Amino acid sequence: MFHPWRALRARPDVTVEWRHLSLDVYALNNGRDRIWMDPRQTQVERRCTIAHELAHIELGHTDGCTDRDDREVDLLVARRLIEMSDLLDALRWAEDLREVADCLWVDEATLMARYDGLTRAERAEIVALHVELDRPC
């Protein structure tokens, strides 16, 4: 399992600064060595956000961030934070996507990014699970 805070700790060159940002921005980064995080996030939001910002730095997004860059990061982070076996386990008992996200300790946006990036084989696994549980897809 990917642990974003451990990943941050493994990057002593990256500094996190906590500051109140605008209400629609959870965090910012300079693409190299600095992340600014808003402390008003929940713990789950912080987990997803730090993973997201670290991915921007890892991918070298230093000249701002395009929509394409953000989608690339969202997919990478979703795959790191949500292993397929864990997703299938959560889908077995959860009644809605909020519960699935809660079980996986991610926000709903990260869960949706994982769904958007499912491979054909992963989609087939989910369909098979729904058939097994006699639930609509």
N, CA, C and O of each residue as an XYZ file, in Angstrom:
548
protein
N       0.841     -1.187      0.000
C       0.000      0.000      0.000
C       0.884      1.248      0.000
O       1.883      1.315      0.716
N       0.509      2.211     -0.796
C       1.242      3.467     -0.898
C       0.874      4.368      0.284
O      -0.305      4.569      0.572
N       1.868      4.897      0.950
C       1.679      5.806      2.079
C       2.250      7.171      1.699
O       3.468      7.350      1.701
N       1.386      8.138      1.371
C       1.894      9.425      0.906
C       2.772     10.153      1.913
O       3.721     10.832      1.521
N       2.473     10.025      3.200
C       3.300     10.726      4.191
C       4.676     10.086      4.292
O       5.661     10.782      4.538
N       4.763      8.766      4.107
C       6.074      8.111      4.055
C       6.830      8.554      2.798
O       8.039      8.784      2.834
N       6.100      8.669      1.696
C       6.721      9.130      0.451
C       7.284     10.541      0.635
O       8.367     10.854      0.140
N       6.548     11.378      1.342
C       7.036     12.731      1.629
C       8.279     12.674      2.508
O       9.260     13.375      2.256
N       8.234     11.844      3.528
C       9.380     11.722      4.436
C      10.626     11.234      3.680
O      11.752     11.578      4.042
N      10.418     10.444      2.647
C      11.539      9.949      1.835
C      12.094     11.019      0.906
O      13.100     10.801      0.231
N      11.444     12.162      0.872
C      11.881     13.284      0.026
C      12.290     14.467      0.904
O      11.542     15.441      0.991
N      13.450     14.412      1.554
C      13.858     15.510      2.430
C      14.047     16.824      1.679
O      14.126     17.885      2.298
N      14.119     16.763      0.360
C      14.250     17.977     -0.440
C      12.936     18.725     -0.586
O      12.923     19.871     -1.036
N      11.817     18.086     -0.209
C      10.492     18.704     -0.356
C      10.012     19.200      0.999
O       9.999     18.456      1.980
N       9.618     20.463      1.037
C       9.119     21.099      2.255
C       7.627     21.364      2.114
O       7.159     21.806      1.064
N       6.887     21.091      3.183
C       5.456     21.399      3.218
C       5.249     22.583      4.143
O       5.736     22.601      5.274
N       4.529     23.557      3.653
C       4.179     24.738      4.442
C       2.660     24.779      4.559
O       1.949     24.669      3.560
N       2.176     24.937      5.771
C       0.734     24.985      6.017
C       0.275     26.436      6.019
O       0.803     27.262      6.764
N      -0.717     26.744      5.176
C      -1.275     28.091      5.155
C      -2.691     28.039      4.586
O      -3.024     27.167      3.782
N      -3.502     28.975      5.014
C      -4.865     29.067      4.503
C      -4.804     29.539      3.054
O      -4.250     30.595      2.746
N      -5.380     28.738      2.187
C      -5.445     29.061      0.765
C      -6.883     29.442      0.443
O      -7.737     29.431      1.329
N      -7.160     29.775     -0.798
C      -8.544     30.092     -1.146
C      -9.402     28.844     -0.960
O      -8.891     27.726     -1.011
N     -10.678     29.027     -0.748
C     -11.561     27.919     -0.381
C     -11.631     26.799     -1.418
O     -11.939     25.661     -1.064
N     -11.357     27.092     -2.680
C     -11.436     26.046     -3.698
C     -10.067     25.444     -4.030
O      -9.950     24.677     -4.985
N      -9.032     25.782     -3.255
C      -7.683     25.259     -3.485
C      -7.214     24.562     -2.207
O      -7.121     25.178     -1.145
N      -6.921     23.268     -2.330
C      -6.432     22.513     -1.176
C      -4.926     22.650     -0.998
O      -4.416     22.636      0.122
N      -4.213     22.784     -2.131
C      -2.759     22.834     -2.052
C      -2.184     23.378     -3.355
O      -2.852     23.434     -4.388
N      -0.933     23.772     -3.262
C      -0.170     24.245     -4.414
C       1.236     23.675     -4.298
O       1.662     23.263     -3.219
N       1.951     23.654     -5.415
C       3.356     23.259     -5.373
C       4.116     24.036     -6.429
O       3.528     24.600     -7.352
N       5.434     24.059     -6.279
C       6.252     24.754     -7.274
C       6.876     23.795     -8.281
O       7.683     24.203     -9.116
N       6.497     22.513     -8.202
C       7.007     21.525     -9.137
C       8.398     21.018     -8.833
O       8.923     20.164     -9.549
N       9.000     21.537     -7.776
C      10.368     21.147     -7.459
C      10.547     20.685     -6.018
O      10.914     19.537     -5.767
N      10.284     21.592     -5.068
C      10.671     21.274     -3.695
C       9.770     21.868     -2.622
O      10.104     21.810     -1.439
N       8.637     22.438     -3.012
C       7.784     23.084     -2.012
C       6.312     22.800     -2.299
O       5.847     22.868     -3.437
N       5.596     22.476     -1.213
C       4.152     22.253     -1.259
C       3.518     23.142     -0.204
O       3.979     23.192      0.937
N       2.460     23.841     -0.587
C       1.669     24.623      0.358
C       0.343     23.903      0.529
O      -0.372     23.670     -0.445
N       0.010     23.548      1.780
C      -1.209     22.800      2.084
C      -2.119     23.639      2.980
O      -1.659     24.325      3.892
N      -3.411     23.567      2.699
C      -4.393     24.240      3.539
C      -4.726     23.328      4.713
O      -5.113     22.179      4.499
N      -4.587     23.807      5.951
C      -4.828     22.961      7.120
C      -6.295     22.663      7.380
O      -6.603     21.863      8.264
N      -7.206     23.274      6.646
C      -8.635     23.055      6.893
C      -9.157     21.773      6.265
O     -10.359     21.512      6.314
N      -8.299     20.987      5.689
C      -8.713     19.727      5.083
C      -8.907     18.648      6.147
O      -8.313     18.702      7.224
N      -9.742     17.679      5.826
C      -9.848     16.504      6.690
C      -8.593     15.657      6.512
O      -7.802     15.895      5.599
N      -8.416     14.682      7.370
C      -7.248     13.808      7.264
C      -7.251     13.052      5.934
O      -6.204     12.897      5.305
N      -8.412     12.586      5.509
C      -8.518     11.887      4.217
C      -8.153     12.827      3.075
O      -7.417     12.443      2.167
N      -8.657     14.042      3.114
C      -8.324     15.019      2.077
C      -6.825     15.310      2.068
O      -6.225     15.432      1.001
N      -6.224     15.420      3.235
C      -4.781     15.675      3.318
C      -3.997     14.529      2.690
O      -3.025     14.750      1.969
N      -4.428     13.311      2.969
C      -3.759     12.126      2.426
C      -3.779     12.158      0.902
O      -2.751     11.950      0.257
N      -4.935     12.417      0.337
C      -5.066     12.460     -1.118
C      -4.332     13.656     -1.703
O      -3.706     13.551     -2.758
N      -4.406     14.786     -1.021
C      -3.784     16.005     -1.521
C      -2.268     15.902     -1.523
O      -1.630     16.295     -2.499
N      -1.679     15.384     -0.454
C      -0.218     15.295     -0.427
C       0.270     14.327     -1.492
O       1.310     14.555     -2.109
N      -0.476     13.242     -1.715
C      -0.115     12.306     -2.787
C      -0.176     13.008     -4.140
O       0.687     12.809     -4.995
N      -1.202     13.828     -4.322
C      -1.392     14.561     -5.573
C      -0.239     15.546     -5.811
O       0.331     15.588     -6.902
N       0.093     16.322     -4.805
C       1.146     17.324     -4.962
C       2.514     16.672     -5.156
O       3.323     17.159     -5.946
N       2.776     15.591     -4.453
C       4.032     14.872     -4.649
C       4.134     14.333     -6.076
O       5.212     14.343     -6.670
N       3.015     13.863     -6.623
C       3.028     13.351     -7.996
C       3.360     14.465     -8.989
O       4.101     14.239     -9.945
N       2.822     15.661     -8.772
C       3.187     16.787     -9.638
C       4.698     17.016     -9.612
O       5.319     17.221    -10.655
N       5.280     16.981     -8.422
C       6.718     17.197     -8.297
C       7.477     16.055     -8.973
O       8.434     16.287     -9.712
N       7.045     14.831     -8.714
C       7.691     13.660     -9.311
C       7.662     13.715    -10.841
O       8.629     13.332    -11.501
N       6.552     14.190    -11.394
C       6.406     14.257    -12.845
C       7.012     15.531    -13.444
O       7.011     15.711    -14.662
N       7.526     16.406    -12.587
C       8.228     17.589    -13.068
C       7.341     18.667    -13.645
O       7.740     19.364    -14.579
N       6.144     18.818    -13.107
C       5.223     19.860    -13.580
C       5.626     21.204    -12.974
O       5.032     21.659    -11.997
N       6.634     21.826    -13.561
C       7.192     23.058    -13.002
C       6.649     24.323    -13.648
O       6.804     25.409    -13.090
N       6.026     24.210    -14.792
C       5.539     25.393    -15.508
C       4.030     25.524    -15.413
O       3.355     25.748    -16.418
N       3.506     25.386    -14.216
C       2.058     25.403    -14.058
C       1.509     24.010    -14.311
O       2.259     23.044    -14.447
N       0.220     23.929    -14.371
C      -0.409     22.629    -14.492
C      -1.546     22.717    -15.503
O      -2.483     23.495    -15.322
N      -1.465     21.936    -16.545
C      -2.540     21.893    -17.530
C      -3.608     20.904    -17.055
O      -3.378     20.125    -16.129
N      -4.763     20.945    -17.690
C      -5.808     19.960    -17.374
C      -5.296     18.548    -17.631
O      -5.603     17.621    -16.882
N      -4.519     18.392    -18.689
C      -3.959     17.075    -19.007
C      -3.003     16.621    -17.902
O      -3.032     15.460    -17.495
N      -2.153     17.537    -17.416
C      -1.257     17.213    -16.303
C      -2.049     16.757    -15.086
O      -1.704     15.765    -14.443
N      -3.107     17.485    -14.779
C      -3.913     17.147    -13.605
C      -4.582     15.786    -13.758
O      -4.647     15.024    -12.794
N      -5.076     15.470    -14.938
C      -5.678     14.147    -15.162
C      -4.638     13.040    -15.008
O      -4.920     11.988    -14.434
N      -3.434     13.287    -15.525
C      -2.353     12.312    -15.394
C      -2.034     12.071    -13.920
O      -1.873     10.929    -13.491
N      -1.945     13.150    -13.156
C      -1.659     13.043    -11.728
C      -2.807     12.359    -10.997
O      -2.575     11.494    -10.153
N      -4.044     12.738    -11.314
C      -5.201     12.121    -10.659
C      -5.203     10.610    -10.841
O      -5.452      9.869     -9.890
N      -4.927     10.150    -12.057
C      -4.909      8.717    -12.323
C      -3.768      8.031    -11.577
O      -3.962      6.976    -10.974
N      -2.590      8.625    -11.617
C      -1.441      8.051    -10.909
C      -1.737      7.925     -9.418
O      -1.502      6.876     -8.820
N      -2.251      8.992     -8.824
C      -2.549      8.988     -7.393
C      -3.643      7.969     -7.067
O      -3.537      7.241     -6.080
N      -4.677      7.917     -7.880
C      -5.771      6.972     -7.633
C      -5.264      5.537     -7.683
O      -5.652      4.712     -6.856
N      -4.410      5.238     -8.634
C      -3.849      3.879     -8.732
C      -2.946      3.572     -7.534
O      -2.919      2.443     -7.046
N      -2.218      4.569     -7.072
C      -1.342      4.350     -5.919
C      -2.137      4.148     -4.635
O      -1.798      3.290     -3.820
N      -3.188      4.930     -4.454
C      -3.933      4.895     -3.195
C      -4.996      3.802     -3.152
O      -5.411      3.392     -2.068
N      -5.445      3.324     -4.317
C      -6.534      2.348     -4.341
C      -6.095      1.122     -5.133
O      -6.118      1.121     -6.364
N      -5.703      0.094     -4.420
C      -5.359     -1.161     -5.070
C      -6.657     -1.864     -5.473
O      -7.675     -1.754     -4.790
N      -6.603     -2.572     -6.570
C      -7.809     -3.201     -7.096
C      -8.434     -4.167     -6.094
O      -9.656     -4.199     -5.954
N      -7.627     -4.945     -5.405
C      -8.177     -5.898     -4.432
C      -8.931     -5.163     -3.326
O      -9.972     -5.636     -2.868
N      -8.421     -4.020     -2.897
C      -9.094     -3.232     -1.867
C     -10.397     -2.636     -2.396
O     -11.395     -2.575     -1.678
N     -10.382     -2.198     -3.649
C     -11.599     -1.663     -4.256
C     -12.674     -2.742     -4.321
O     -13.829     -2.483     -3.983
N     -12.314     -3.930     -4.744
C     -13.283     -5.021     -4.821
C     -13.838     -5.365     -3.446
O     -15.039     -5.597     -3.303
N     -12.978     -5.400     -2.434
C     -13.446     -5.676     -1.070
C     -14.442     -4.621     -0.608
O     -15.474     -4.952     -0.025
N     -14.138     -3.359     -0.867
C     -15.041     -2.275     -0.453
C     -16.376     -2.364     -1.191
O     -17.432     -2.111     -0.610
N     -16.325     -2.720     -2.457
C     -17.559     -2.822     -3.245
C     -18.458     -3.955     -2.770
O     -19.665     -3.932     -3.014
N     -17.892     -4.932     -2.104
C     -18.691     -6.067     -1.611
C     -19.728     -5.631     -0.579
O     -20.834     -6.172     -0.541
N     -19.382     -4.673      0.244
C     -20.297     -4.339      1.346
C     -20.847     -2.923      1.297
O     -21.909     -2.664      1.862
N     -20.160     -2.006      0.643
C     -20.589     -0.613      0.659
C     -21.871     -0.424     -0.148
O     -22.095     -1.097     -1.154
N     -22.701      0.500      0.313
C     -23.980      0.743     -0.347
C     -23.927      1.877     -1.355
O     -24.807      1.976     -2.211
N     -22.916      2.738     -1.275
C     -22.798      3.839     -2.227
C     -21.335      4.247     -2.331
O     -20.486      3.754     -1.589
N     -21.052      5.159     -3.268
C     -19.665      5.547     -3.518
C     -19.029      6.266     -2.340
O     -17.821      6.162     -2.130
N     -19.828      6.993     -1.571
C     -19.291      7.659     -0.385
C     -18.730      6.630      0.586
O     -17.654      6.819      1.153
N     -19.466      5.539      0.772
C     -18.992      4.484      1.665
C     -17.756      3.781      1.102
O     -16.843      3.432      1.850
N     -17.729      3.577     -0.200
C     -16.553      2.962     -0.820
C     -15.327      3.845     -0.571
O     -14.277      3.352     -0.158
N     -15.462      5.138     -0.821
C     -14.352      6.073     -0.601
C     -13.925      6.056      0.865
O     -12.731      6.032      1.164
N     -14.884      6.068      1.770
C     -14.586      6.064      3.195
C     -13.812      4.800      3.578
O     -12.835      4.867      4.324
N     -14.242      3.680      3.076
C     -13.575      2.408      3.363
C     -12.134      2.413      2.863
O     -11.244      1.857      3.508
N     -11.912      3.032      1.730
C     -10.584      3.060      1.114
C      -9.712      4.203      1.621
O      -8.543      4.312      1.252
N     -10.280      5.043      2.459
C      -9.586      6.187      3.044
C      -9.085      7.138      1.977
O      -7.943      7.595      1.997
N     -10.005      7.427      1.018
C      -9.738      8.407     -0.039
C     -10.956      9.312     -0.161
O     -12.030      8.990      0.348
N     -10.788     10.443     -0.836
C     -11.941     11.294     -1.104
C     -12.658     10.771     -2.354
O     -12.115      9.958     -3.102
N     -13.866     11.246     -2.560
C     -14.658     10.748     -3.684
C     -14.033     11.102     -5.028
O     -14.171     10.340     -5.985
N     -13.356     12.230     -5.119
C     -12.700     12.609     -6.378
C     -11.614     11.591     -6.753
O     -11.468     11.239     -7.924
N     -10.858     11.124     -5.760
C      -9.818     10.121     -6.028
C     -10.450      8.799     -6.423
O      -9.956      8.119     -7.323
N     -11.533      8.430     -5.763
C     -12.250      7.214     -6.143
C     -12.745      7.305     -7.577
O     -12.608      6.348     -8.338
N     -13.315      8.438     -7.956
C     -13.829      8.601     -9.315
C     -12.690      8.572    -10.338
O     -12.866      8.057    -11.442
N     -11.539      9.113     -9.983
C     -10.383      9.040    -10.880
C      -9.958      7.585    -11.082
O      -9.555      7.191    -12.176
N     -10.052      6.801    -10.016
C      -9.709      5.360    -10.127
C     -10.684      4.668    -11.064
O     -10.274      3.878    -11.915
N     -11.973      4.959    -10.917
C     -12.975      4.381    -11.817
C     -12.713      4.818    -13.258
O     -12.781      3.999    -14.174
N     -12.419      6.077    -13.460
C     -12.172      6.583    -14.815
C     -10.970      5.912    -15.462
O     -10.908      5.790    -16.686
N     -10.021      5.479    -14.654
C      -8.804      4.882    -15.183
C      -8.767      3.366    -15.155
O      -7.713      2.767    -15.365
N      -9.910      2.737    -14.897
C      -9.932      1.279    -14.871
C      -9.536      0.702    -16.220
O      -9.932      1.202    -17.273
N      -8.752     -0.355    -16.163
C      -8.428     -1.081    -17.391
C      -9.632     -1.950    -17.767
O     -10.564     -2.117    -16.979
N      -9.595     -2.485    -18.955
C     -10.673     -3.391    -19.397
C     -10.782     -4.588    -18.454
O     -11.883     -5.001    -18.092
N      -9.648     -5.134    -18.065
C      -9.651     -6.289    -17.156
C     -10.224     -5.917    -15.784
O     -10.965     -6.695    -15.184
N      -9.877     -4.725    -15.295
C     -10.412     -4.286    -13.993
C     -11.919     -4.065    -14.074
O     -12.650     -4.409    -13.146
N     -12.378     -3.498    -15.173
C     -13.824     -3.317    -15.353
C     -14.525     -4.675    -15.341
O     -15.598     -4.821    -14.755
N     -13.923     -5.651    -15.979
C     -14.505     -7.001    -16.014
C     -14.579     -7.591    -14.611
O     -15.544     -8.279    -14.280
N     -13.574     -7.330    -13.786
C     -13.600     -7.818    -12.402
C     -14.759     -7.196    -11.626
O     -15.426     -7.877    -10.847
N     -14.994     -5.917    -11.838
C     -16.096     -5.241    -11.139
C     -17.441     -5.771    -11.624
O     -18.342     -6.009    -10.820
N     -17.580     -5.956    -12.918
C     -18.822     -6.509    -13.456
C     -19.045     -7.907    -12.881
O     -20.159     -8.231    -12.471
N     -18.016     -8.729    -12.846
C     -18.138    -10.082    -12.297
C     -18.559    -10.047    -10.828
O     -19.364    -10.869    -10.391
N     -18.021     -9.105    -10.075
C     -18.403     -8.969     -8.670
C     -19.881     -8.605     -8.556
O     -20.597     -9.173     -7.731
N     -20.345     -7.658     -9.381
C     -21.743     -7.266     -9.346
C     -22.654     -8.440     -9.723
O     -23.728     -8.603     -9.144
N     -22.233     -9.242    -10.674
C     -23.010    -10.431    -11.048
C     -23.039    -11.405     -9.895
O     -24.093    -11.947     -9.563
N     -21.893    -11.633     -9.279
C     -21.795    -12.533     -8.129
C     -22.712    -12.082     -6.984
O     -23.359    -12.909     -6.340
N     -22.762    -10.791     -6.738
C     -23.563    -10.247     -5.640
C     -25.005     -9.967     -6.059
O     -25.828     -9.542     -5.249
N     -25.293    -10.211     -7.325
C     -26.627     -9.982     -7.893
C     -27.053     -8.519     -7.699
O     -28.152     -8.218     -7.234
N     -26.128     -7.628     -8.078
C     -26.374     -6.185     -8.019
C     -26.277     -5.604     -9.417
O     -25.532     -6.118    -10.251
N     -27.022     -4.536     -9.684
C     -26.856     -3.880    -10.988
C     -25.508     -3.148    -11.045
O     -24.983     -2.707    -10.022
N     -24.969     -3.030    -12.244
C     -23.685     -2.318    -12.426
C     -23.927     -0.842    -12.547
O     -22.979     -0.072    -12.704
